[in-house]
Amino acid sequence: MASESVKQEYLETHNAYRAKHNTPPLTLSSELNAIAQKWADHLLAQKAMQHSDTKDGENIYYMGSSRTITLTGKEAVDSWYSEIKDYQWSSPGFSSNTGHFTQVVWKGSTELGLGVASDGNTVFVVGQYRAAGNMQGDFEGNVLPLA
């Protein structure tokens, strides 16, 4: 389970990236935190990455190591945002290799939830977003270029 400081860093990292795209900040949702935590716990129990059947937006991050892992709230978001390098600004739309990035900066999303589950050597991070991003439609209006 994510500590309050990890949740805050996770939120701040999202909002720092969103600010680079002139996108309004997200707020943490206790409801989405609970949903994300439940799914992160499920993923750890299954030791498998898969999306839930949520109607909200969802990003998933996994890390495994033979050493003990201590994640802050920043690593998963940095990984998701790094997909910006593959985004086709000249042809906006969904792509499986940029879907995490576009969800992080999706202008229409206003609420965020975080779930973290770890057994020490395996960590799953789940981000839940409301309203969901990456919907077919207005990528130009929701994935804004760097300011």
C-alpha positions in Angstrom: 0.0 0.0 0.0 1.3 3.4 -0.9 2.1 5.9 1.9 0.8 9.4 1.9 4.2 10.7 0.9 4.4 8.3 -2.1 0.8 9.3 -3.2 1.8 13.0 -3.0 5.0 12.5 -5.0 3.0 10.4 -7.6 0.5 13.3 -7.9 3.2 16.0 -8.0 5.1 14.1 -10.8 1.9 13.7 -12.8 1.1 17.4 -12.4 4.7 18.5 -13.3 4.4 16.7 -16.6 0.9 18.0 -17.2 2.1 21.6 -16.6 4.6 21.1 -19.5 1.6 20.6 -21.7 -0.6 23.4 -20.3 -2.9 20.8 -18.9 -4.7 21.4 -15.6 -3.5 19.5 -12.5 -5.1 16.3 -11.3 -6.4 15.8 -7.8 -6.1 12.6 -5.7 -9.4 10.6 -5.3 -9.8 8.4 -2.3 -12.3 6.3 -4.3 -9.8 5.8 -7.1 -7.0 5.1 -4.7 -9.0 2.3 -3.2 -9.9 0.8 -6.6 -6.2 1.1 -7.8 -5.0 -0.5 -4.6 -7.3 -3.4 -4.9 -6.2 -4.1 -8.5 -2.5 -3.7 -7.6 -3.0 -6.3 -4.8 -4.6 -8.6 -7.3 -1.8 -8.2 -9.8 0.8 -9.0 -7.1 -1.2 -12.1 -6.0 -1.4 -13.3 -9.7 2.2 -12.1 -10.6 0.8 -11.0 -13.9 0.3 -7.7 -15.6 -3.2 -7.2 -17.0 -5.7 -4.4 -17.1 -8.8 -4.4 -15.0 -12.3 -4.0 -16.5 -12.6 -0.5 -15.2 -14.4 2.2 -17.1 -11.8 4.7 -15.8 -8.4 5.2 -17.4 -5.7 2.9 -16.2 -1.9 2.7 -16.3 0.1 -0.3 -14.9 3.8 -0.5 -14.1 5.8 -3.5 -13.0 9.3 -3.9 -11.6 11.0 -7.0 -10.4 14.5 -7.6 -9.0 16.5 -10.1 -6.9 17.2 -7.2 -4.6 14.6 -5.4 -2.4 12.8 -2.7 -4.4 11.9 0.6 -2.8 9.8 2.8 -5.2 9.0 6.4 -4.7 6.0 7.9 -6.5 8.1 9.1 -9.4 9.5 6.0 -11.2 6.2 4.7 -12.7 5.1 8.1 -13.9 8.6 8.8 -15.4 8.4 5.5 -17.2 4.9 6.2 -18.6 5.8 9.8 -19.6 9.0 8.6 -21.4 6.7 7.3 -24.2 6.5 10.9 -25.4 9.5 10.2 -27.6 7.3 7.8 -29.7 4.2 10.0 -29.9 3.3 11.0 -33.5 2.3 14.7 -33.1 1.7 15.0 -36.8 -0.9 12.2 -36.6 -2.4 12.3 -33.1 -4.2 9.2 -31.9 -3.9 6.0 -29.9 -0.9 3.8 -30.2 0.0 0.9 -27.9 3.5 2.3 -27.4 2.3 5.7 -26.3 -0.9 5.0 -24.4 0.7 5.4 -20.9 2.0 8.9 -21.9 -1.2 10.1 -23.4 -3.1 9.0 -20.3 -0.7 10.9 -18.0 -1.2 14.2 -19.9 -4.9 13.7 -21.0 -6.5 17.1 -20.5 -10.0 15.7 -19.8 -8.8 13.6 -16.9 -9.2 15.4 -13.5 -8.9 12.8 -10.8 -6.1 10.3 -10.0 -5.8 7.2 -7.9 -2.7 5.2 -7.0 -2.2 1.6 -5.9 1.1 0.0 -5.0 1.6 -3.6 -4.1 5.0 -5.2 -3.3 6.4 -8.4 -1.8 9.8 -6.7 -1.6 11.2 -8.0 -4.9 8.2 -7.5 -7.1 6.2 -4.2 -7.3 3.0 -3.4 -9.2 1.9 0.2 -9.5 -1.7 1.0 -10.8 -2.8 4.4 -11.8 -6.6 5.1 -12.2 -7.8 8.2 -14.0 -11.2 9.8 -14.2 -12.4 10.8 -16.8 -10.6 8.1 -18.8 -8.2 9.2 -21.4 -7.1 7.5 -24.6 -10.6 7.3 -25.8 -11.0 7.3 -29.6 -11.7 10.8 -30.5 -10.2 14.0 -29.5 -6.4 13.4 -29.1 -5.6 16.8 -30.5 -7.7 18.5 -27.8 -6.5 16.3 -25.0 -2.8 15.6 -25.7 -1.4 19.0 -26.0 2.2 19.7 -27.3 4.9 20.8 -25.0 4.4 24.5 -24.0 
